[in-house]
Amino acid sequence: MERESMAFDVVIVGAGPSGLSAACRLMQQAQESGQEVSVCVVEKGSEVGAHILSGAVFEPTALNELFPDWKEKGAPLNTPVVADDIYVLRSADKSIRVPNLFVPKTMHNEGNYIISLGNLCRWLAEQAESMGAEIFPGFAASEVLYHEDGSVKGIATGDMGIAANGEKKDSYMPGMELHAKYTLFTEGCRGHLGKQLIAQFKLDEGKDPQHYGIGIKELWDVEPDKHREGLVVHTAGWPLQESGSMGGGFLYHIENNQVVVGLITDLSYSNPHVSPFEEFQRYKHNPVIKQYLEGGKRVSYGARALTKGGPQSLPRMSFPGGLLLGCDAGTMNSAKIKGSHTAMKSGLIAAETVFDALKAGSEGRENLTSYQDRFDQSWLGIELQQQRNFSPAMHKFGNIFGAAFAFIDQNLFNGKLPFTLHDTVPDYKQLKPAADCPRLEYPKPDGKISFDRLGSVFLSNTNHEEDQPCHLKLTNPDIPITSNLPLFDEPAQRYCPAGVYEVIEDEETGKKQFQINSQNCVHCKTCDIKDPAQNITWVTPEGTGGPNYPNM
């Protein structure tokens, strides 16, 4: 069956903060100039916001530029930050509060808001649609389309109604081709089309490898007398320090007697026995965190990888016919632990670059190299340059000495030290053989503060059509058992926060098998990043599949 096609001036892949900001700014410019511009946004989640997961303490810099009257328009920024607490957790029950004087200025949050990024994206989508952009949730962009000259022509959405064996079911519907003069890829961290484009156009040539973390987050209803609306708590140290791993935790008090709590584990860790999920469950038992959760109720759970390499790891973001934006490129400011305002600004710069090209009569096949110049000269480019040493310093010196370096770099030199640190070893190459690392014993969950994986996945409202091809592709199906298991005790069993990967034993033959429970997948992309053989490729399942996050 031949695919139908639709043509637009601009197609945007992903309804996250960068994609929706680009859509809004394009429509604003069209209204201001009287020029018609057709904009389409495709989103793989069942609704806008369903797959959005972030802390999130939000810096409104880019939102102020996009909608100066966002308060009057009802943007869901309801909880201003009123206090910052930063702790070094020394052990399971000991901690030190860091005096504000010694906190890197990038960690101060005056003027910021604690928000649900999913709800902000839902609001941005309403603004974009009210100005004439078309938004199609439930449609997964599964393929990049190219012109004969190699420039990007658009995307194709995935076929629906394909059975696990590859045959067409009665419900079969072919995907649709969406053609555009310019296609903006804003899929979030480790976007699977973005990954292809980086390879196709060699966008990362001469760059440091990208680096990542996995953030695991829960939403809790807490007792009113334990709630301090507007309080932001950040931590470093325990429990990750026990395995020589890096990262940090957070707990934010939002409105309605709720808190969000989470742990970010750097995916540069070397001990293959580490389980980021189990580390997070341990983390919540430290008194600094537990004091707020005791007596409360966990209401949602989710996980998502994040980019943290800094500008040294940013690929070139333009190519013939399109742009790579936001966390799809890696614009997060890791020193601030914030990527929403930077993603939004990348979308605004892209919209202005594309609109100028359309206004000049461009047909879209050229490389918009002017985007990079605008990016570098904007406050976004300057901000990222100022924090360029943060992530490599953490990797080289560890959390404590890295934080001391960050204080000197940011507070004393304003990010202008006359050198740039580099981290040239990819995260997946950091694992040591399991036999050379101490095995980690994690406590059983108590069902009150700590929980198991499957019960957690249930709270993410994750759902996939069961009879469909597995969206977690193995380049070589033998590697998990023949290589990863003897060398690394198959780390996919532990780095996945959703219990997708298991090593099971056949009852009759005693032979070990690698089992993929793809229905559990929360689309965090950790497997695509951390697998030591780079044998797992995450591709889009059918549209609407995956988590359905409320208020996350």
Residue pairs with C-beta under 8 A, 6 or more apart in sequence:
1 172
1 174
2 174
3 156
3 174
3 175
3 176
3 177
4 174
4 176
4 177
5 176
5 177
5 178
5 179
6 40
6 176
6 177
6 178
6 179
7 38
7 179
7 180
8 38
8 39
8 40
8 134
8 178
8 179
8 180
8 181
9 37
9 38
9 39
9 180
9 181
9 182
9 358
10 22
10 23
10 26
10 37
10 38
10 39
10 40
10 180
10 181
10 182
10 183
10 184
10 354
10 358
11 39
11 40
11 41
11 42
11 154
11 155
11 178
11 179
11 180
11 182
11 183
11 184
12 19
12 22
12 23
12 39
12 40
12 41
12 42
12 183
12 184
12 186
13 19
13 42
13 141
13 155
13 183
13 184
13 185
13 186
13 187
13 191
13 193
14 41
14 42
14 43
14 44
14 141
14 185
14 186
14 187
14 188
14 191
14 328
15 41
15 42
15 43
15 45
15 48
15 49
15 121
15 125
15 135
15 137
16 52
16 121
16 186
16 187
16 188
16 326
16 327
16 343
17 117
17 120
17 121
17 124
17 326
17 340
17 343
17 344
17 347
18 186
18 325
18 326
18 327
18 328
18 331
18 343
18 344
18 346
18 347
18 350
19 41
19 184
19 186
19 325
19 326
19 347
20 41
20 48
20 121
20 124
20 125
20 128
20 347
21 62
21 66
21 124
21 343
21 344
21 345
21 347
21 348
21 351
22 184
22 186
22 325
22 347
22 348
22 350
22 351
22 354
23 39
23 41
23 128
23 133
23 135
23 347
23 351
24 66
24 67
24 124
24 127
24 128
24 131
24 133
24 351
25 66
25 347
25 348
25 351
25 352
25 355
26 37
26 39
26 133
26 351
26 354
26 355
27 37
27 39
27 128
27 131
27 132
27 133
28 66
28 131
29 35
29 37
29 351
29 352
29 355
30 36
30 37
30 131
30 132
30 355
31 131
33 359
35 358
35 359
37 355
37 358
38 134
39 128
39 132
39 133
39 134
40 133
40 134
40 135
40 136
40 178
40 180
41 125
41 128
41 133
41 134
41 135
41 136
42 136
42 139
42 140
42 141
42 155
42 157
42 178
43 51
43 135
43 136
43 137
43 138
43 139
44 51
44 138
44 139
44 140
44 141
44 540
44 543
44 544
44 545
44 546
45 51
45 52
45 137
45 138
45 544
45 546
45 547
45 548
46 137
46 138
46 544
46 548
47 122
47 137
47 138
47 548
48 121
48 122
48 125
48 135
48 137
49 118
49 119
49 121
49 122
49 125
49 549
50 118
50 137
50 546
50 547
50 548
50 549
51 188
51 523
51 546
51 547
51 549
52 117
52 118
52 121
52 549
52 552
53 117
53 118
53 215
53 217
53 302
53 303
53 304
53 547
53 549
53 552
54 117
54 215
54 304
54 339
54 340
54 552
55 117
55 215
55 217
55 250
55 252
55 260
55 262
55 337
56 114
56 115
56 116
56 117
56 338
56 340
57 81
57 109
57 112
57 113
57 114
57 115
57 232
57 252
57 337
57 338
58 77
58 112
58 113
58 114
58 115
58 117
58 120
58 338
58 340
58 341
59 111
59 112
59 336
59 338
59 340
59 341
60 70
60 77
60 111
60 112
60 113
60 341
61 341
61 345
61 379
62 341
62 342
62 344
62 345
62 348
63 70
63 75
63 77
63 341
63 344
64 70
65 345
65 348
66 344
66 348
67 73
67 75
67 127
70 77
71 77
73 127
74 123
75 120
75 123
76 115
76 116
76 119
76 120
76 123
77 113
77 115
77 120
78 113
78 115
78 254
78 255
79 113
79 114
79 115
79 229
79 230
79 253
79 254
79 255
80 111
80 112
80 113
80 114
80 230
81 109
81 110
81 111
81 112
81 113
81 114
81 230
81 232
82 229
82 230
82 231
83 228
83 230
83 231
83 232
84 100
84 103
84 107
84 108
84 109
84 232
84 234
85 97
85 231
85 232
85 233
85 234
86 97
86 98
86 103
86 107
86 233
86 234
86 235
86 236
87 95
87 96
87 97
87 98
87 233
87 234
87 235
87 236
87 237
87 288
88 95
88 96
88 98
88 235
88 236
88 237
88 400
89 95
89 235
89 236
89 237
89 238
89 239
89 249
89 286
89 288
90 96
90 237
90 238
91 238
92 238
92 239
92 282
92 285
92 286
93 286
93 287
95 235
95 237
95 286
95 287
95 288
100 108
102 407
103 407
104 335
104 403
104 406
104 407
104 409
104 410
104 411
105 410
105 411
106 333
106 335
106 336
106 387
106 390
106 406
106 410
107 234
107 335
107 336
107 337
109 232
114 230
114 232
114 252
114 253
114 254
114 260
115 254
116 254
116 551
116 552
117 340
117 552
118 549
118 550
118 551
118 552
119 551
120 340
125 135
128 135
129 135
137 544
138 543
138 544
139 157
139 158
139 176
139 543
140 157
140 158
140 540
140 541
140 542
140 543
140 545
141 155
141 156
141 157
141 158
141 178
141 187
141 193
141 540
142 155
142 156
142 157
142 158
142 159
142 175
142 539
142 540
143 155
143 156
143 158
143 175
143 193
144 152
144 155
144 183
144 193
144 196
144 197
144 200
145 152
145 153
145 154
145 155
145 156
145 177
145 179
146 152
146 153
147 153
147 321
147 365
149 320
149 365
150 320
151 319
151 320
151 321
151 364
151 365
151 366
152 183
152 197
152 319
152 320
152 321
152 322
153 179
153 180
153 183
153 321
154 177
154 178
154 179
154 180
154 183
155 177
155 178
155 183
155 193
156 175
156 176
156 177
156 178
157 175
157 176
157 178
157 543
158 175
158 540
158 541
158 542
158 543
159 172
159 173
159 174
159 175
160 171
160 172
160 173
160 175
160 542
160 543
161 168
161 169
161 170
161 171
161 172
161 173
162 168
162 169
162 172
162 468
162 469
162 542
163 169
163 467
163 468
163 469
164 466
164 467
164 468
164 469
164 470
166 469
169 467
180 321
180 364
181 321
181 358
181 362
181 363
181 364
182 321
182 322
182 323
182 354
182 357
182 358
182 364
182 368
183 321
183 322
184 322
184 323
184 325
184 347
184 350
184 354
185 191
185 193
185 194
185 197
185 322
185 323
185 324
185 325
185 328
186 325
186 326
186 328
186 343
186 347
187 193
187 194
187 328
188 304
188 326
188 327
188 328
189 212
189 304
189 305
189 306
189 307
189 327
189 328
189 330
189 525
190 212
190 305
190 307
190 525
190 528
190 529
190 538
191 327
191 328
192 528
192 537
192 538
192 539
192 540
194 324
194 328
194 329
195 528
197 203
197 319
197 322
197 324
198 204
198 315
198 324
200 319
201 316
201 319
201 320
203 315
203 316
203 317
203 319
203 324
204 210
204 313
204 315
204 316
207 312
207 313
207 314
207 315
208 309
208 312
208 313
208 422
208 423
208 424
209 309
209 313
209 423
209 424
209 425
209 426
209 427
210 307
210 309
210 313
210 315
210 330
210 426
211 266
211 267
211 268
211 307
211 308
211 309
211 313
211 391
211 395
211 423
211 426
211 427
212 266
212 267
212 305
212 306
212 307
212 308
212 309
212 427
212 526
212 529
212 530
213 247
213 264
213 265
213 266
213 267
213 305
213 306
213 308
214 264
214 265
214 267
214 276
214 303
214 304
214 305
214 306
214 495
214 497
214 524
214 526
215 262
215 263
215 264
215 303
215 304
215 305
215 306
216 262
216 263
216 264
216 265
216 276
216 277
216 280
216 301
216 302
216 303
216 497
217 260
217 261
217 262
217 301
217 302
217 303
217 552
218 260
218 261
218 262
218 298
218 300
218 301
218 456
218 459
219 258
219 259
219 260
219 298
219 299
219 300
219 301
219 551
219 552
220 258
220 259
220 260
220 261
220 292
220 293
220 296
220 297
220 298
220 299
221 257
221 258
221 296
221 297
221 299
222 257
222 258
222 259
222 292
222 293
222 295
222 296
223 257
223 295
223 296
224 257
226 291
226 292
226 294
226 295
226 296
227 253
227 257
227 258
227 259
227 292
228 253
229 253
229 254
229 255
230 253
231 252
231 253
232 250
232 252
232 253
233 250
233 251
233 252
233 288
233 289
234 248
234 249
234 250
234 337
235 248
235 249
235 250
235 283
235 286
235 288
235 289
236 248
236 249
236 399
236 400
236 403
237 399
237 400
238 283
238 286
239 279
239 282
239 283
239 286
240 246
240 247
240 248
240 263
240 265
240 269
240 279
240 399
241 399
243 269
243 271
243 273
243 274
243 279
243 438
243 440
244 269
244 270
244 271
245 265
245 266
245 269
245 270
245 271
245 274
245 279
246 265
246 266
246 268
246 269
246 394
246 395
246 398
246 399
246 402
247 263
247 264
247 265
247 266
247 399
248 263
248 264
248 337
248 399
249 261
249 262
249 263
249 264
249 280
249 283
249 289
250 260
250 261
250 262
250 263
250 264
250 337
251 259
251 260
251 261
251 262
251 289
251 292
252 259
252 260
252 261
253 259
253 292
254 260
258 299
259 292
259 293
259 296
260 552
261 284
261 289
261 292
261 293
262 280
263 276
263 279
263 280
263 283
264 306
264 337
265 274
265 276
265 279
265 280
266 308
266 394
266 395
266 427
267 305
267 427
267 428
267 495
267 526
267 529
267 530
268 395
268 423
268 425
268 427
268 430
269 430
269 431
270 430
270 431
270 432
270 437
271 431
271 432
271 437
271 438
271 440
272 431
272 432
272 433
272 434
272 437
272 488
272 489
272 491
272 494
272 532
273 434
273 437
273 438
273 439
273 440
273 489
273 491
273 494
274 440
274 494
274 495
275 440
275 442
275 494
275 495
276 494
276 495
276 497
276 526
277 303
277 453
277 456
277 494
277 496
277 497
278 440
278 442
278 494
281 442
281 445
281 449
281 450
281 451
282 442
282 443
282 450
283 289
284 290
284 293
284 449
284 450
285 449
285 450
290 449
293 449
294 448
294 449
298 451
298 459
299 459
300 459
300 460
300 549
300 550
300 551
300 552
301 451
301 456
301 457
301 459
301 460
302 460
302 522
302 547
302 549
302 552
303 497
303 498
303 522
303 524
303 526
304 522
304 523
304 524
304 525
305 524
305 525
305 526
305 529
306 327
306 332
306 339
307 313
307 327
307 329
307 330
307 331
307 332
307 339
308 332
308 334
308 391
309 330
309 334
309 391
309 423
310 334
310 384
310 387
310 388
310 389
310 390
310 391
310 392
311 381
311 384
311 385
311 388
312 388
312 392
312 420
312 422
312 423
313 330
314 329
314 330
314 331
314 384
315 324
315 329
315 330
316 372
317 323
317 324
317 325
317 329
317 346
317 371
317 372
317 375
318 324
318 367
318 368
318 369
318 371
318 372
319 367
320 365
320 366
320 367
321 364
321 365
323 350
323 353
323 354
323 368
323 371
325 331
325 343
325 346
325 347
325 350
326 339
326 342
326 343
326 344
326 346
326 347
327 339
327 343
329 346
331 339
331 342
331 343
331 345
331 346
331 380
331 384
332 338
332 339
332 342
332 343
333 339
333 342
333 383
333 384
333 387
334 387
334 390
334 391
335 387
335 390
335 406
335 410
336 387
342 380
342 383
342 384
345 378
345 379
345 380
346 375
346 380
349 371
349 374
349 375
349 378
349 380
350 371
352 374
353 368
353 370
353 371
353 374
354 368
356 370
357 364
357 366
357 368
375 381
385 415
386 410
386 414
386 415
386 416
387 410
387 415
388 415
388 420
388 421
389 405
389 406
389 409
389 415
389 417
389 419
389 420
389 421
390 402
390 406
390 409
390 410
391 423
392 421
392 422
392 423
393 402
393 405
393 406
393 409
393 421
394 402
394 403
394 406
395 402
395 423
396 402
396 421
396 423
397 404
397 405
409 415
409 417
427 529
427 530
428 529
428 530
428 531
428 532
428 534
429 532
431 488
431 491
431 532
433 487
433 488
434 487
434 488
434 489
443 450
445 451
445 452
453 497
453 498
453 499
454 499
454 520
456 497
456 498
457 498
457 499
457 520
457 522
460 498
460 522
460 547
460 548
460 549
461 547
461 548
461 549
461 550
462 498
462 519
462 520
462 521
462 522
462 546
462 547
462 548
463 519
463 545
463 546
463 548
464 471
464 518
464 519
464 521
464 541
464 542
464 545
464 546
465 541
465 542
465 545
466 519
468 541
468 542
468 545
470 516
470 518
471 518
471 521
471 538
471 539
471 540
471 541
471 545
472 500
472 516
472 518
472 521
472 527
472 536
472 537
472 538
472 539
473 536
473 537
473 538
473 539
474 480
474 514
474 535
474 536
475 534
475 535
475 536
475 537
476 533
476 535
477 514
479 533
479 535
480 490
480 492
480 501
480 503
480 514
480 535
481 490
481 503
481 512
481 513
481 514
483 533
484 490
484 491
484 492
484 531
484 532
484 533
484 535
485 503
485 512
487 532
488 532
490 501
490 503
490 514
491 530
491 531
491 532
492 500
492 501
492 527
492 531
492 536
493 501
493 502
493 503
495 526
495 527
495 530
496 524
496 526
496 527
497 522
497 524
497 526
498 520
498 521
498 522
498 524
499 517
499 520
500 516
500 517
500 518
500 520
500 521
500 527
501 514
501 515
501 516
501 517
501 527
502 514
502 515
502 517
503 512
503 513
503 514
503 515
504 512
504 513
504 515
505 511
505 512
505 513
506 512
506 513
518 541
521 541
521 546
522 546
522 547
523 538
523 546
523 547
525 538
527 536
527 538
528 536
528 537
528 538
